[in-house]
Amino acid sequence: MTTFEHALLGINGALAAGLHRHHGWKIVALAGVAAIAPDWDGVPMLIDMSRFEAGHRVWGHNLLACCVLGLLLGTADYRLDLSGRAAARITRYGPLKELATSIERRQSFSTRSWCVWISVATVAALSQIPADAVVSGAVGLSDWALKPLWPFSHFQFIYPLVPWGNVGVTIVFAIAMIVELKKPNQAQQIALLTLVVVVIYIALWGAFVNVRN
């Protein structure tokens, strides 16, 4: 999946679970950030393509790395209120100033909420593994098999159903984002429907289009 799709997968997952009703928008933002975090292993592309080919979907796309990322991101965002700080900075400028008064900084902390933050960040990061397993490969690109047990095992797998960059998944998520913004009270139902549609789209594409190719 693309970065945009990973982020919206995390966001819609959090909305579909109704987490925004109990923990506010910050945990939804965390899910979006955590869902793209494993792609840090693509950074070597800026330095050396051979390292990128060796490490992409390996160093960051494994169970250990995703769990560590979830722990670090969940703890950092909860304890330091990173989402609140970022929102406070953004709303200092231009038309967004109107939203500044609605940005609340976290004043109280609890072990239970901290565990929720860590759990959400971890699940969002782990979502990269199945998502990249089924949305992978394209003309001129390798499938980039995943090694979920790395560094303890070099077992690898990939089950590409939809090519990377396929616009169908992007369109579904984009439409959902617009509708959710227009109907925030129905965000949970819309997000759940969106995830169902994405799964059906991927399954149908893999069953019919891939077979023909």
N, C-alpha and C positions, 0 to 999 in steps of 0.2 A: 504493500500500500504506500501511497505518497504521504508526506508529512501532514498535509491537510486532512487526508482521510483518517490517519491514525489519531490525530487530535480530536476530530469529530466522533470517532468511535469511542474514545474515552469519555468525551462530554456527554454523548447520548447514553452511554452506559450508566453514568452517574445520574442523569435525569430519569432514565427508565427505572432505576432503583428507588427513585423518590428521595434521594439524599439531599437535594436542594430544599426540600420541605422541612427538614430537621436541622440541617447544618448550613443553609444559605448558599450563595453563589460561589463562595471561596472554594468549597470542596469540589465543585464542578470544574472550576478553573484548574485546580490541582490535578484532577483526572485528565484533563486535556494536555497539560504539560507532561505529566508522568507517562502518558501514552506515546509520546514522541521521544522520550528520554533515551530509550535503548539505541536510537539511531546515532548516538555519539560515536559509535564505532565506524561511522562513515567519514569522520573528520580527517583521517589519514589521506583521503582523496586529494586534499589541498596540498599535500606534501609529496606523496609517492603513490601512484596508482597500484603498484604491486602490493604494497601494504594494505591498500584499500580492498583489493581482491581477496587478500588472505584473511583480513579481519572483519569485513562487513558481514553482518548477520551471524557473527560468531562471538566476538568479544563482548558485545552488549546484548545480544539476543540469546541469552541462556538463562536457565532458572536461577542460578546463583547471582548473576549480575542484576537481573530484574528485581530480585528480593532485596538486594543491597540498595539498589536505586530507590525502591519503595520505602525502605527504612529511612534513608537519608533525606529524600524529598519530602516525605510525610512529616518527619520530625522538624526539618528546617522550616517548612511552610507553617506548621502549627505553632511551633515555639517562637518563631521570629515574625510571624504574620506577613510573610513575603507577598502574598496576594493583596493584602490590605495596603502595604507600603507601595506596591507598584500602582495600584488603583489611585492612591492618594497623589502620586506624582503625575500620572496621566491626566487626572482631572484638574490640574492646576492651569491648564492652557485652553484657549479658545472656547468653543461651544460646550466642551465637556465640563466647564466650570460649574454648570448647573447641577451636575451630579456629585460635586464634592461633598455636599452636606449629607448625602446618603451613604457615604463610605464610612463604615464603622470599623474602628481598630479593635482587635481582640483584647479584652481586659482580664478575662478569667481563663483558667486552664484546668483541665481534668484528665486523669489517666484514661478514662473511657473514651473521651473525644480524641485524644492523641492516638489511641489504638485504631479508631475509625479512620483517621487521616492516613496512618501507615498502611492499613488494609486496603483502602481505596487506591493509594498511590501504587502499591504492589500489584494489585489486580490490573490496574490500568497499564502498568509497564509490561506485565505478562501477556497482555492482549496482543502485543506485537508478534509473539511467536505464532499463534494460530492464524493471525491475519496475514502475516507475510508468507506463511506456508501455502495459503490458497490463492493469494493475489501476488503473483510473482512471474518473472520472465517476460520477455517481449522480443520483438524482432531485433536482433543484434545484441541482446542482453542475455546473460546466463541466468539460470533459475536461482542461484545463490542458495544452495541447500543450508538449512539451519542445523546447528549443533546444540540442542537444548541442554545437554548434560556437560558441555565443555566447562572447565578444563579437565574434568574427571573422566570423560569418555569422548571419543571422536565419533560416536554414533550420529548420523545425520539423516535428515528426511526433508522432503518437500512434496507437496501435492498441488501443483499449480492448476487452478481452475480458470482464473481470470488473469489476463496479462497486466503487468504493472502499468499504471497510467491509464487504465480503461476508464473512459469518461462516465460510464454508467453509474459506478459507485460514487463518483464525485458529484454527479448531478443529484442523486438521491439525498446525499448528505447536505448539499447546498440548499435544496428545496426545503428540507426539514429545518435547517437553521433559520431560514426566512419565516417559515410558519411558526416556529417556536417563539421567535421574537414578536410576532404579531399576536400570538395567543399564549402568553406566558402561563396562564392558569391551566392550560391543557398540555404543558410541556412534557409531563411524564408520559401521557398516553401517546403523544406524537413521537417521542423518542423511542418508546417501545415498538410502535408500528414501524418506525424507520429501521430499527435493527432487524426486524422480521423481514422487511422488504429487501434489505441488503443481503441477508442470508439466502433468501429465495432467488434473488438475482444471480448471486455467485453460483448457486447450485444449478440453476437452469442454464447459465452460460457454460459451465463445465460439462453438463450433461449433453447439450445439443451443439453448441458452437465449436467447442474443443474437439468433439468427436468428428465433426465434419472436416476440421482442419487436419 
